[in-house]
Amino acid sequence: MTDLLRSAAAAPSGEQPLGLADLPLRVDAWVSALRMDAAPQDGDVLLRLLEIGFLPGERVRVVARAFPAGDPLAVRVGRTTFALRRREAALVGVSTTAPVGEVQA
């Protein structure tokens, strides 16, 4: 894996790990890490997630889920909204606790 992917793995926090795919609708969360234990074929997906802004500390929110199966998800990262498959969203670890220095709205 590239150095950029390795640097995206954040130190584990004290709270229970949560994947972006499991985040309830309209709940503010922050990217904590990308799953470095993902399958080798997911390396390109991890790199794409980094490129579009899923960086540790970035605010994220699931704004919609497709009906009826919930796939894909509409996910807001920063000020941009993306459609992600549940499999892709599961690669993003999130925390509902704001990082130090982040002001919750």
Secondary structure as UniProt FT lines:
FT   HELIX           3..7
FT   STRAND          18..19
FT   HELIX           20..22
FT   STRAND          29..34
FT   TURN            36..37
FT   HELIX           40..42
FT   HELIX           43..51
FT   TURN            52..53
FT   TURN            56..57
FT   STRAND          59..65
FT   TURN            67..69
FT   STRAND          73..77
FT   TURN            78..79
FT   STRAND          80..84
FT   HELIX           86..89
FT   TURN            90..91
FT   STRAND          92..95
FT   TURN            100..101
//
